């Protein structure tokens, strides 16, 4: 059955009003599949990248269930815990909770590094309905005795594979040890490396699985192009592209923090407003850069892969891979910045001789050859089968309550 409205999903009236206020009308596929399962209290394994609408897929049923439970949190306690790998993603999730819960009386708090802990401790002291946190800072506050998770009934892990990449999985396991066994648990991940798969087996109880194919974003709605050129020509090509009026709100990705800073300096030299966001920036600087980009004060945001997931910025017209990622899945997440929740977009990649193997890995993952455009040397090792066949311009490159009772009985 095709679901065409949020009303059909069975969420409460205050949530429907908030969605109407935000002009959200039609559920995305992951929302249609996940929300009914979560309203029933089932554990869930979600395989989906950012841009699919998964934040609403877990936030809406969480708010519904918390309201239905009608329990107030104790001092220093949290009824629900959401863990995310980056500060930006934590802030985005917290903003979504405020948007969807605007007609409810829910207390939420954010815990993350990069800022002083005192305001976070003060917010936790009264107790909160929903706590959104990065693992490192949360573990610190647990050790200091500022937060008690023994009564937490809902656990959501977002971007689990990214937490693995950033070295947080051990901290996540330590945090989970502080939670009661009797809870509803959700795990979302764009990919399923072995350690994340093991984590899901360890913490989920008879989970339902919802999977949104990675290639649907990468292939179906994004015009993907590649420029083959020498490494030293990348900056010139970037400036040429940004001279075009259609390049209105652009994200540029580099592999390193130093590379991001360098690109910003060169763009500013050419009179193009740009800012960088990466791990060496303070939280305040990162948030200012994001706000300036969202509000149009900065035209170009240059980022490392810390910003390729979970940064919800509307109307990004182009994504430019100044350097190709060496992990092909990162390519999907990067270009997804320009195809949010069903929108279309354009992604342009620069590929020098040293990156051709990365390009081939990306094309194998998305099962599609990128369109070759522009000038620049194209060696025989990047010609695809389609090129050799004479096709130019292609590269090779309720149940939940019963379930919890059953677990107690077991």
Buried (B, 14 or more C-beta within 10 A) or exposed (E): EEBEEBEBBEBBEBBBEBBEEEEBEEBBBBBBBBBBBBBBBBBBBBBBBBBBBBBBBBBBBBBBBBBEEEEEBEEBBBBBBBBBBBBBBBBBBBBBBEBBBBBBEBBBBBBBBBBEBEEBBEBBEBBBBBBBBBBBBBBBBBEEEBBBBEBBBBBBBBBBBBBBBBEBBEBBEBBBEBBEEEBBBBBBBBBBBEBBBEBBEEBBBEBBEBEBBBEBBBBEBBBBBBBBBEEEBBBEBBBEBBEEEEBEBBBBBBBEBEBBBBBBEBBEEEEBBBBBBBBBBEBEBBBBBBEBBBEEEBBBBBBBBBBBBBBBBEEBEBBBBBBBBEBBBBBBBBBBBBBBBBEEBBBBBBBBEEBBEBBBBBBEBBEBBBBBEBEBEBEEEBBBEBBEEEEEBBBBBEEBEEBBEEEEEE
